[in-house]
């Protein structure tokens, strides 16, 4: 894994979350892919938080779905 600027990682994490909150699917995917290229673990941890805090109240199964997808992602590496 290549070392990246922590500010870039923080900006990407924030951009993913803001894009999801605003319903900007393309932007969320774009920033998510960039973050995944740098560190997939950070992306999946951020998605877990977003699923719990932002989406969970409206769709309670989302945190479970994200956790299942996260497990599958890391098992296929």
PDB file of N, CA, C and O in Angstrom:
ATOM      1  N   UNK A   1       0.845  -1.180   0.000  1.00  0.00           N
ATOM      2  CA  UNK A   1       0.000   0.000   0.000  1.00  0.00           C
ATOM      3  C   UNK A   1       0.890   1.243   0.000  1.00  0.00           C
ATOM      4  O   UNK A   1       1.860   1.317   0.755  1.00  0.00           O
ATOM      5  N   UNK A   2       0.563   2.199  -0.833  1.00  0.00           N
ATOM      6  CA  UNK A   2       1.324   3.436  -0.969  1.00  0.00           C
ATOM      7  C   UNK A   2       0.879   4.421   0.103  1.00  0.00           C
ATOM      8  O   UNK A   2      -0.303   4.497   0.440  1.00  0.00           O
ATOM      9  N   UNK A   3       1.832   5.171   0.633  1.00  0.00           N
ATOM     10  CA  UNK A   3       1.490   6.204   1.621  1.00  0.00           C
ATOM     11  C   UNK A   3       0.795   7.371   0.914  1.00  0.00           C
ATOM     12  O   UNK A   3       1.258   7.836  -0.127  1.00  0.00           O
ATOM     13  N   UNK A   4      -0.304   7.834   1.478  1.00  0.00           N
ATOM     14  CA  UNK A   4      -1.033   8.966   0.930  1.00  0.00           C
ATOM     15  C   UNK A   4      -1.193  10.027   1.998  1.00  0.00           C
ATOM     16  O   UNK A   4      -1.110   9.757   3.196  1.00  0.00           O
ATOM     17  N   UNK A   5      -1.418  11.213   1.541  1.00  0.00           N
ATOM     18  CA  UNK A   5      -1.642  12.351   2.418  1.00  0.00           C
ATOM     19  C   UNK A   5      -2.914  12.122   3.231  1.00  0.00           C
ATOM     20  O   UNK A   5      -3.971  11.830   2.671  1.00  0.00           O
ATOM     21  N   UNK A   6      -2.807  12.256   4.548  1.00  0.00           N
ATOM     22  CA  UNK A   6      -3.979  12.073   5.418  1.00  0.00           C
ATOM     23  C   UNK A   6      -5.093  13.055   5.077  1.00  0.00           C
ATOM     24  O   UNK A   6      -6.272  12.728   5.218  1.00  0.00           O
ATOM     25  N   UNK A   7      -4.734  14.243   4.635  1.00  0.00           N
ATOM     26  CA  UNK A   7      -5.761  15.220   4.259  1.00  0.00           C
ATOM     27  C   UNK A   7      -6.581  14.713   3.087  1.00  0.00           C
ATOM     28  O   UNK A   7      -7.798  14.900   3.054  1.00  0.00           O
ATOM     29  N   UNK A   8      -5.929  14.074   2.122  1.00  0.00           N
ATOM     30  CA  UNK A   8      -6.646  13.522   0.976  1.00  0.00           C
ATOM     31  C   UNK A   8      -7.625  12.450   1.434  1.00  0.00           C
ATOM     32  O   UNK A   8      -8.768  12.419   0.978  1.00  0.00           O
ATOM     33  N   UNK A   9      -7.191  11.580   2.325  1.00  0.00           N
ATOM     34  CA  UNK A   9      -8.068  10.529   2.835  1.00  0.00           C
ATOM     35  C   UNK A   9      -9.261  11.134   3.561  1.00  0.00           C
ATOM     36  O   UNK A   9     -10.396  10.706   3.353  1.00  0.00           O
ATOM     37  N   UNK A  10      -9.016  12.119   4.405  1.00  0.00           N
ATOM     38  CA  UNK A  10     -10.108  12.782   5.132  1.00  0.00           C
ATOM     39  C   UNK A  10     -11.085  13.454   4.162  1.00  0.00           C
ATOM     40  O   UNK A  10     -12.299  13.384   4.350  1.00  0.00           O
ATOM     41  N   UNK A  11     -10.551  14.102   3.130  1.00  0.00           N
ATOM     42  CA  UNK A  11     -11.405  14.764   2.147  1.00  0.00           C
ATOM     43  C   UNK A  11     -12.259  13.752   1.388  1.00  0.00           C
ATOM     44  O   UNK A  11     -13.442  13.992   1.145  1.00  0.00           O
ATOM     45  N   UNK A  12     -11.661  12.625   1.014  1.00  0.00           N
ATOM     46  CA  UNK A  12     -12.414  11.600   0.296  1.00  0.00           C
ATOM     47  C   UNK A  12     -13.496  10.990   1.179  1.00  0.00           C
ATOM     48  O   UNK A  12     -14.613  10.761   0.717  1.00  0.00           O
ATOM     49  N   UNK A  13     -13.178  10.724   2.440  1.00  0.00           N
ATOM     50  CA  UNK A  13     -14.177  10.180   3.361  1.00  0.00           C
ATOM     51  C   UNK A  13     -15.352  11.143   3.499  1.00  0.00           C
ATOM     52  O   UNK A  13     -16.512  10.734   3.476  1.00  0.00           O
ATOM     53  N   UNK A  14     -15.035  12.414   3.642  1.00  0.00           N
ATOM     54  CA  UNK A  14     -16.078  13.429   3.768  1.00  0.00           C
ATOM     55  C   UNK A  14     -16.898  13.533   2.483  1.00  0.00           C
ATOM     56  O   UNK A  14     -18.122  13.654   2.533  1.00  0.00           O
ATOM     57  N   UNK A  15     -16.229  13.486   1.344  1.00  0.00           N
ATOM     58  CA  UNK A  15     -16.927  13.602   0.061  1.00  0.00           C
ATOM     59  C   UNK A  15     -17.870  12.424  -0.170  1.00  0.00           C
ATOM     60  O   UNK A  15     -18.974  12.602  -0.685  1.00  0.00           O
ATOM     61  N   UNK A  16     -17.439  11.227   0.209  1.00  0.00           N
ATOM     62  CA  UNK A  16     -18.311  10.050   0.078  1.00  0.00           C
ATOM     63  C   UNK A  16     -19.569  10.258   0.914  1.00  0.00           C
ATOM     64  O   UNK A  16     -20.681  10.067   0.423  1.00  0.00           O
ATOM     65  N   UNK A  17     -19.395  10.645   2.166  1.00  0.00           N
ATOM     66  CA  UNK A  17     -20.538  10.799   3.059  1.00  0.00           C
ATOM     67  C   UNK A  17     -21.465  11.921   2.595  1.00  0.00           C
ATOM     68  O   UNK A  17     -22.684  11.749   2.592  1.00  0.00           O
ATOM     69  N   UNK A  18     -20.913  13.049   2.209  1.00  0.00           N
ATOM     70  CA  UNK A  18     -21.748  14.162   1.743  1.00  0.00           C
ATOM     71  C   UNK A  18     -22.501  13.804   0.475  1.00  0.00           C
ATOM     72  O   UNK A  18     -23.665  14.173   0.316  1.00  0.00           O
ATOM     73  N   UNK A  19     -21.841  13.084  -0.433  1.00  0.00           N
ATOM     74  CA  UNK A  19     -22.497  12.688  -1.678  1.00  0.00           C
ATOM     75  C   UNK A  19     -23.662  11.740  -1.402  1.00  0.00           C
ATOM     76  O   UNK A  19     -24.721  11.854  -2.020  1.00  0.00           O
ATOM     77  N   UNK A  20     -23.464  10.812  -0.481  1.00  0.00           N
ATOM     78  CA  UNK A  20     -24.546   9.888  -0.127  1.00  0.00           C
ATOM     79  C   UNK A  20     -25.699  10.652   0.496  1.00  0.00           C
ATOM     80  O   UNK A  20     -26.857  10.418   0.149  1.00  0.00           O
ATOM     81  N   UNK A  21     -25.400  11.556   1.406  1.00  0.00           N
ATOM     82  CA  UNK A  21     -26.454  12.349   2.058  1.00  0.00           C
ATOM     83  C   UNK A  21     -27.249  13.172   1.048  1.00  0.00           C
ATOM     84  O   UNK A  21     -28.455  13.359   1.209  1.00  0.00           O
ATOM     85  N   UNK A  22     -26.580  13.661   0.012  1.00  0.00           N
ATOM     86  CA  UNK A  22     -27.231  14.503  -0.991  1.00  0.00           C
ATOM     87  C   UNK A  22     -27.852  13.710  -2.127  1.00  0.00           C
ATOM     88  O   UNK A  22     -28.468  14.285  -3.024  1.00  0.00           O
ATOM     89  N   UNK A  23     -27.693  12.385  -2.095  1.00  0.00           N
ATOM     90  CA  UNK A  23     -28.270  11.550  -3.144  1.00  0.00           C
ATOM     91  C   UNK A  23     -27.523  11.622  -4.459  1.00  0.00           C
ATOM     92  O   UNK A  23     -28.097  11.359  -5.516  1.00  0.00           O
ATOM     93  N   UNK A  24     -26.258  11.972  -4.406  1.00  0.00           N
ATOM     94  CA  UNK A  24     -25.436  12.078  -5.612  1.00  0.00           C
ATOM     95  C   UNK A  24     -24.692  10.763  -5.820  1.00  0.00           C
ATOM     96  O   UNK A  24     -23.531  10.623  -5.433  1.00  0.00           O
ATOM     97  N   UNK A  25     -25.375   9.809  -6.432  1.00  0.00           N
ATOM     98  CA  UNK A  25     -24.837   8.461  -6.560  1.00  0.00           C
ATOM     99  C   UNK A  25     -23.520   8.419  -7.337  1.00  0.00           C
ATOM    100  O   UNK A  25     -22.570   7.760  -6.913  1.00  0.00           O
ATOM    101  N   UNK A  26     -23.461   9.116  -8.467  1.00  0.00           N
ATOM    102  CA  UNK A  26     -22.246   9.095  -9.283  1.00  0.00           C
ATOM    103  C   UNK A  26     -21.067   9.630  -8.483  1.00  0.00           C
ATOM    104  O   UNK A  26     -19.994   9.026  -8.473  1.00  0.00           O
ATOM    105  N   UNK A  27     -21.263  10.757  -7.814  1.00  0.00           N
ATOM    106  CA  UNK A  27     -20.180  11.351  -7.019  1.00  0.00           C
ATOM    107  C   UNK A  27     -19.761  10.419  -5.882  1.00  0.00           C
ATOM    108  O   UNK A  27     -18.570  10.252  -5.619  1.00  0.00           O
ATOM    109  N   UNK A  28     -20.738   9.817  -5.213  1.00  0.00           N
ATOM    110  CA  UNK A  28     -20.425   8.891  -4.119  1.00  0.00           C
ATOM    111  C   UNK A  28     -19.595   7.721  -4.630  1.00  0.00           C
ATOM    112  O   UNK A  28     -18.636   7.304  -3.980  1.00  0.00           O
ATOM    113  N   UNK A  29     -19.960   7.197  -5.783  1.00  0.00           N
ATOM    114  CA  UNK A  29     -19.187   6.091  -6.369  1.00  0.00           C
ATOM    115  C   UNK A  29     -17.786   6.553  -6.758  1.00  0.00           C
ATOM    116  O   UNK A  29     -16.806   5.851  -6.510  1.00  0.00           O
ATOM    117  N   UNK A  30     -17.694   7.721  -7.361  1.00  0.00           N
ATOM    118  CA  UNK A  30     -16.390   8.254  -7.774  1.00  0.00           C
ATOM    119  C   UNK A  30     -15.456   8.385  -6.568  1.00  0.00           C
ATOM    120  O   UNK A  30     -14.334   7.878  -6.591  1.00  0.00           O
ATOM    121  N   UNK A  31     -15.914   9.055  -5.529  1.00  0.00           N
ATOM    122  CA  UNK A  31     -15.075   9.251  -4.346  1.00  0.00           C
ATOM    123  C   UNK A  31     -14.822   7.939  -3.613  1.00  0.00           C
ATOM    124  O   UNK A  31     -13.742   7.727  -3.062  1.00  0.00           O
ATOM    125  N   UNK A  32     -15.819   7.061  -3.610  1.00  0.00           N
ATOM    126  CA  UNK A  32     -15.651   5.756  -2.982  1.00  0.00           C
ATOM    127  C   UNK A  32     -14.583   4.920  -3.678  1.00  0.00           C
ATOM    128  O   UNK A  32     -13.782   4.256  -3.020  1.00  0.00           O
ATOM    129  N   UNK A  33     -14.575   4.954  -4.998  1.00  0.00           N
ATOM    130  CA  UNK A  33     -13.558   4.210  -5.749  1.00  0.00           C
ATOM    131  C   UNK A  33     -12.174   4.782  -5.486  1.00  0.00           C
ATOM    132  O   UNK A  33     -11.211   4.032  -5.320  1.00  0.00           O
ATOM    133  N   UNK A  34     -12.070   6.093  -5.446  1.00  0.00           N
ATOM    134  CA  UNK A  34     -10.771   6.719  -5.142  1.00  0.00           C
ATOM    135  C   UNK A  34     -10.270   6.299  -3.768  1.00  0.00           C
ATOM    136  O   UNK A  34      -9.089   5.998  -3.593  1.00  0.00           O
ATOM    137  N   UNK A  35     -11.177   6.282  -2.793  1.00  0.00           N
ATOM    138  CA  UNK A  35     -10.814   5.896  -1.432  1.00  0.00           C
ATOM    139  C   UNK A  35     -10.458   4.407  -1.375  1.00  0.00           C
ATOM    140  O   UNK A  35      -9.526   4.015  -0.673  1.00  0.00           O
ATOM    141  N   UNK A  36     -11.192   3.592  -2.106  1.00  0.00           N
ATOM    142  CA  UNK A  36     -10.917   2.155  -2.136  1.00  0.00           C
ATOM    143  C   UNK A  36      -9.540   1.870  -2.726  1.00  0.00           C
ATOM    144  O   UNK A  36      -8.859   0.940  -2.291  1.00  0.00           O
ATOM    145  N   UNK A  37      -9.129   2.659  -3.707  1.00  0.00           N
ATOM    146  CA  UNK A  37      -7.804   2.491  -4.307  1.00  0.00           C
ATOM    147  C   UNK A  37      -6.693   2.784  -3.297  1.00  0.00           C
ATOM    148  O   UNK A  37      -5.627   2.170  -3.337  1.00  0.00           O
ATOM    149  N   UNK A  38      -6.954   3.718  -2.404  1.00  0.00           N
ATOM    150  CA  UNK A  38      -5.956   4.088  -1.395  1.00  0.00           C
ATOM    151  C   UNK A  38      -5.959   3.095  -0.241  1.00  0.00           C
ATOM    152  O   UNK A  38      -4.911   2.579   0.148  1.00  0.00           O
ATOM    153  N   UNK A  39      -7.156   2.827   0.311  1.00  0.00           N
ATOM    154  CA  UNK A  39      -7.247   1.928   1.461  1.00  0.00           C
ATOM    155  C   UNK A  39      -8.677   1.403   1.583  1.00  0.00           C
ATOM    156  O   UNK A  39      -9.548   2.108   2.092  1.00  0.00           O
ATOM    157  N   UNK A  40      -8.930   0.184   1.125  1.00  0.00           N
ATOM    158  CA  UNK A  40     -10.289  -0.368   1.171  1.00  0.00           C
ATOM    159  C   UNK A  40     -10.869  -0.458   2.578  1.00  0.00           C
ATOM    160  O   UNK A  40     -12.075  -0.301   2.767  1.00  0.00           O
ATOM    161  N   UNK A  41     -10.017  -0.707   3.555  1.00  0.00           N
ATOM    162  CA  UNK A  41     -10.503  -0.834   4.933  1.00  0.00           C
ATOM    163  C   UNK A  41     -11.133   0.479   5.415  1.00  0.00           C
ATOM    164  O   UNK A  41     -12.169   0.471   6.080  1.00  0.00           O
ATOM    165  N   UNK A  42     -10.504   1.590   5.077  1.00  0.00           N
ATOM    166  CA  UNK A  42     -11.055   2.896   5.461  1.00  0.00           C
ATOM    167  C   UNK A  42     -12.411   3.113   4.796  1.00  0.00           C
ATOM    168  O   UNK A  42     -13.346   3.598   5.432  1.00  0.00           O
ATOM    169  N   UNK A  43     -12.520   2.754   3.519  1.00  0.00           N
ATOM    170  CA  UNK A  43     -13.803   2.910   2.820  1.00  0.00           C
ATOM    171  C   UNK A  43     -14.897   2.098   3.497  1.00  0.00           C
ATOM    172  O   UNK A  43     -15.975   2.625   3.768  1.00  0.00           O
ATOM    173  N   UNK A  44     -14.636   0.823   3.775  1.00  0.00           N
ATOM    174  CA  UNK A  44     -15.663  -0.028   4.369  1.00  0.00           C
ATOM    175  C   UNK A  44     -16.013   0.415   5.787  1.00  0.00           C
ATOM    176  O   UNK A  44     -17.170   0.315   6.197  1.00  0.00           O
ATOM    177  N   UNK A  45     -15.034   0.899   6.535  1.00  0.00           N
ATOM    178  CA  UNK A  45     -15.344   1.431   7.870  1.00  0.00           C
ATOM    179  C   UNK A  45     -16.231   2.664   7.764  1.00  0.00           C
ATOM    180  O   UNK A  45     -17.160   2.836   8.554  1.00  0.00           O
ATOM    181  N   UNK A  46     -15.944   3.524   6.785  1.00  0.00           N
ATOM    182  CA  UNK A  46     -16.756   4.738   6.593  1.00  0.00           C
ATOM    183  C   UNK A  46     -18.167   4.348   6.168  1.00  0.00           C
ATOM    184  O   UNK A  46     -19.137   4.929   6.655  1.00  0.00           O
ATOM    185  N   UNK A  47     -18.300   3.370   5.264  1.00  0.00           N
ATOM    186  CA  UNK A  47     -19.627   2.934   4.830  1.00  0.00           C
ATOM    187  C   UNK A  47     -20.427   2.340   5.987  1.00  0.00           C
ATOM    188  O   UNK A  47     -21.647   2.492   6.047  1.00  0.00           O
ATOM    189  N   UNK A  48     -19.741   1.668   6.898  1.00  0.00           N
ATOM    190  CA  UNK A  48     -20.407   1.121   8.087  1.00  0.00           C
ATOM    191  C   UNK A  48     -20.984   2.246   8.941  1.00  0.00           C
ATOM    192  O   UNK A  48     -22.114   2.156   9.419  1.00  0.00           O
ATOM    193  N   UNK A  49     -20.203   3.296   9.125  1.00  0.00           N
ATOM    194  CA  UNK A  49     -20.662   4.452   9.911  1.00  0.00           C
ATOM    195  C   UNK A  49     -21.836   5.137   9.213  1.00  0.00           C
ATOM    196  O   UNK A  49     -22.836   5.466   9.852  1.00  0.00           O
ATOM    197  N   UNK A  50     -21.714   5.347   7.916  1.00  0.00           N
ATOM    198  CA  UNK A  50     -22.787   6.004   7.159  1.00  0.00           C
ATOM    199  C   UNK A  50     -24.070   5.177   7.232  1.00  0.00           C
ATOM    200  O   UNK A  50     -25.158   5.721   7.417  1.00  0.00           O
ATOM    201  N   UNK A  51     -23.933   3.862   7.084  1.00  0.00           N
ATOM    202  CA  UNK A  51     -25.111   2.987   7.128  1.00  0.00           C
ATOM    203  C   UNK A  51     -25.809   3.060   8.475  1.00  0.00           C
ATOM    204  O   UNK A  51     -27.036   3.000   8.547  1.00  0.00           O
ATOM    205  N   UNK A  52     -25.041   3.187   9.527  1.00  0.00           N
ATOM    206  CA  UNK A  52     -25.620   3.245  10.873  1.00  0.00           C
ATOM    207  C   UNK A  52     -26.209   4.617  11.190  1.00  0.00           C
ATOM    208  O   UNK A  52     -27.325   4.719  11.701  1.00  0.00           O
ATOM    209  N   UNK A  53     -25.456   5.661  10.885  1.00  0.00           N
ATOM    210  CA  UNK A  53     -25.867   7.008  11.290  1.00  0.00           C
ATOM    211  C   UNK A  53     -26.846   7.672  10.331  1.00  0.00           C
ATOM    212  O   UNK A  53     -27.809   8.303  10.766  1.00  0.00           O
ATOM    213  N   UNK A  54     -26.608   7.536   9.036  1.00  0.00           N
ATOM    214  CA  UNK A  54     -27.395   8.291   8.060  1.00  0.00           C
ATOM    215  C   UNK A  54     -28.535   7.492   7.437  1.00  0.00           C
ATOM    216  O   UNK A  54     -29.616   8.032   7.202  1.00  0.00           O
ATOM    217  N   UNK A  55     -28.303   6.225   7.172  1.00  0.00           N
ATOM    218  CA  UNK A  55     -29.286   5.430   6.446  1.00  0.00           C
ATOM    219  C   UNK A  55     -30.091   4.545   7.385  1.00  0.00           C
ATOM    220  O   UNK A  55     -31.276   4.307   7.151  1.00  0.00           O
ATOM    221  N   UNK A  56     -29.465   4.062   8.433  1.00  0.00           N
ATOM    222  CA  UNK A  56     -30.099   3.136   9.371  1.00  0.00           C
ATOM    223  C   UNK A  56     -31.465   3.532   9.873  1.00  0.00           C
ATOM    224  O   UNK A  56     -32.365   2.692   9.902  1.00  0.00           O
ATOM    225  N   UNK A  57     -31.663   4.789  10.274  1.00  0.00           N
ATOM    226  CA  UNK A  57     -32.996   5.155  10.771  1.00  0.00           C
ATOM    227  C   UNK A  57     -34.102   4.981   9.728  1.00  0.00           C
ATOM    228  O   UNK A  57     -35.232   4.644  10.082  1.00  0.00           O
ATOM    229  N   UNK A  58     -33.795   5.202   8.457  1.00  0.00           N
ATOM    230  CA  UNK A  58     -34.799   5.054   7.405  1.00  0.00           C
ATOM    231  C   UNK A  58     -34.877   3.618   6.883  1.00  0.00           C
ATOM    232  O   UNK A  58     -35.931   3.175   6.429  1.00  0.00           O
ATOM    233  N   UNK A  59     -33.763   2.900   6.951  1.00  0.00           N
ATOM    234  CA  UNK A  59     -33.691   1.529   6.431  1.00  0.00           C
ATOM    235  C   UNK A  59     -32.852   0.703   7.396  1.00  0.00           C
ATOM    236  O   UNK A  59     -31.650   0.534   7.190  1.00  0.00           O
ATOM    237  N   UNK A  60     -33.488   0.182   8.459  1.00  0.00           N
ATOM    238  CA  UNK A  60     -32.755  -0.484   9.529  1.00  0.00           C
ATOM    239  C   UNK A  60     -31.902  -1.685   9.113  1.00  0.00           C
ATOM    240  O   UNK A  60     -30.989  -2.064   9.846  1.00  0.00           O
ATOM    241  N   UNK A  61     -32.175  -2.288   7.965  1.00  0.00           N
ATOM    242  CA  UNK A  61     -31.391  -3.438   7.515  1.00  0.00           C
ATOM    243  C   UNK A  61     -30.069  -3.024   6.849  1.00  0.00           C
ATOM    244  O   UNK A  61     -29.213  -3.875   6.607  1.00  0.00           O
ATOM    245  N   UNK A  62     -29.897  -1.747   6.555  1.00  0.00           N
ATOM    246  CA  UNK A  62     -28.710  -1.299   5.841  1.00  0.00           C
ATOM    247  C   UNK A  62     -27.402  -1.598   6.583  1.00  0.00           C
ATOM    248  O   UNK A  62     -26.461  -2.069   5.945  1.00  0.00           O
ATOM    249  N   UNK A  63     -27.289  -1.351   7.891  1.00  0.00           N
ATOM    250  CA  UNK A  63     -26.027  -1.692   8.563  1.00  0.00           C
ATOM    251  C   UNK A  63     -25.677  -3.181   8.434  1.00  0.00           C
ATOM    252  O   UNK A  63     -24.509  -3.529   8.263  1.00  0.00           O
ATOM    253  N   UNK A  64     -26.673  -4.048   8.513  1.00  0.00           N
ATOM    254  CA  UNK A  64     -26.436  -5.480   8.357  1.00  0.00           C
ATOM    255  C   UNK A  64     -25.993  -5.799   6.924  1.00  0.00           C
ATOM    256  O   UNK A  64     -25.087  -6.606   6.717  1.00  0.00           O
ATOM    257  N   UNK A  65     -26.623  -5.174   5.958  1.00  0.00           N
ATOM    258  CA  UNK A  65     -26.251  -5.388   4.557  1.00  0.00           C
ATOM    259  C   UNK A  65     -24.810  -4.948   4.299  1.00  0.00           C
ATOM    260  O   UNK A  65     -24.047  -5.673   3.660  1.00  0.00           O
ATOM    261  N   UNK A  66     -24.436  -3.778   4.785  1.00  0.00           N
ATOM    262  CA  UNK A  66     -23.073  -3.275   4.593  1.00  0.00           C
ATOM    263  C   UNK A  66     -22.067  -4.202   5.267  1.00  0.00           C
ATOM    264  O   UNK A  66     -21.012  -4.486   4.700  1.00  0.00           O
ATOM    265  N   UNK A  67     -22.380  -4.670   6.460  1.00  0.00           N
ATOM    266  CA  UNK A  67     -21.468  -5.575   7.160  1.00  0.00           C
ATOM    267  C   UNK A  67     -21.287  -6.882   6.389  1.00  0.00           C
ATOM    268  O   UNK A  67     -20.180  -7.415   6.320  1.00  0.00           O
ATOM    269  N   UNK A  68     -22.365  -7.394   5.813  1.00  0.00           N
ATOM    270  CA  UNK A  68     -22.289  -8.612   5.006  1.00  0.00           C
ATOM    271  C   UNK A  68     -21.440  -8.382   3.757  1.00  0.00           C
ATOM    272  O   UNK A  68     -20.594  -9.209   3.420  1.00  0.00           O
ATOM    273  N   UNK A  69     -21.663  -7.262   3.073  1.00  0.00           N
ATOM    274  CA  UNK A  69     -20.872  -6.952   1.875  1.00  0.00           C
ATOM    275  C   UNK A  69     -19.397  -6.747   2.216  1.00  0.00           C
ATOM    276  O   UNK A  69     -18.513  -7.161   1.466  1.00  0.00           O
ATOM    277  N   UNK A  70     -19.147  -6.109   3.342  1.00  0.00           N
ATOM    278  CA  UNK A  70     -17.763  -5.892   3.797  1.00  0.00           C
ATOM    279  C   UNK A  70     -17.064  -7.228   4.026  1.00  0.00           C
ATOM    280  O   UNK A  70     -15.925  -7.417   3.600  1.00  0.00           O
ATOM    281  N   UNK A  71     -17.735  -8.140   4.689  1.00  0.00           N
ATOM    282  CA  UNK A  71     -17.171  -9.464   4.952  1.00  0.00           C
ATOM    283  C   UNK A  71     -16.880 -10.187   3.641  1.00  0.00           C
ATOM    284  O   UNK A  71     -15.810 -10.775   3.478  1.00  0.00           O
ATOM    285  N   UNK A  72     -17.818 -10.147   2.716  1.00  0.00           N
ATOM    286  CA  UNK A  72     -17.615 -10.805   1.424  1.00  0.00           C
ATOM    287  C   UNK A  72     -16.467 -10.163   0.653  1.00  0.00           C
ATOM    288  O   UNK A  72     -15.687 -10.870   0.015  1.00  0.00           O
ATOM    289  N   UNK A  73     -16.353  -8.864   0.698  1.00  0.00           N
ATOM    290  CA  UNK A  73     -15.290  -8.154  -0.014  1.00  0.00           C
ATOM    291  C   UNK A  73     -13.923  -8.629   0.460  1.00  0.00           C
ATOM    292  O   UNK A  73     -13.050  -8.933  -0.353  1.00  0.00           O
ATOM    293  N   UNK A  74     -13.739  -8.692   1.763  1.00  0.00           N
ATOM    294  CA  UNK A  74     -12.420  -9.057   2.299  1.00  0.00           C
ATOM    295  C   UNK A  74     -12.157 -10.562   2.212  1.00  0.00           C
ATOM    296  O   UNK A  74     -10.999 -10.979   2.230  1.00  0.00           O
ATOM    297  N   UNK A  75     -13.185 -11.369   2.121  1.00  0.00           N
ATOM    298  CA  UNK A  75     -12.973 -12.811   1.958  1.00  0.00           C
ATOM    299  C   UNK A  75     -12.535 -13.165   0.539  1.00  0.00           C
ATOM    300  O   UNK A  75     -11.906 -14.203   0.333  1.00  0.00           O
ATOM    301  N   UNK A  76     -12.854 -12.328  -0.435  1.00  0.00           N
ATOM    302  CA  UNK A  76     -12.511 -12.619  -1.827  1.00  0.00           C
ATOM    303  C   UNK A  76     -11.190 -12.003  -2.252  1.00  0.00           C
ATOM    304  O   UNK A  76     -10.780 -12.166  -3.401  1.00  0.00           O
ATOM    305  N   UNK A  77     -10.523 -11.307  -1.361  1.00  0.00           N
ATOM    306  CA  UNK A  77      -9.233 -10.680  -1.700  1.00  0.00           C
ATOM    307  C   UNK A  77      -8.160 -11.700  -1.901  1.00  0.00           C
ATOM    308  O   UNK A  77      -7.018 -11.345  -2.191  1.00  0.00           O
TER     309      UNK A  77
END
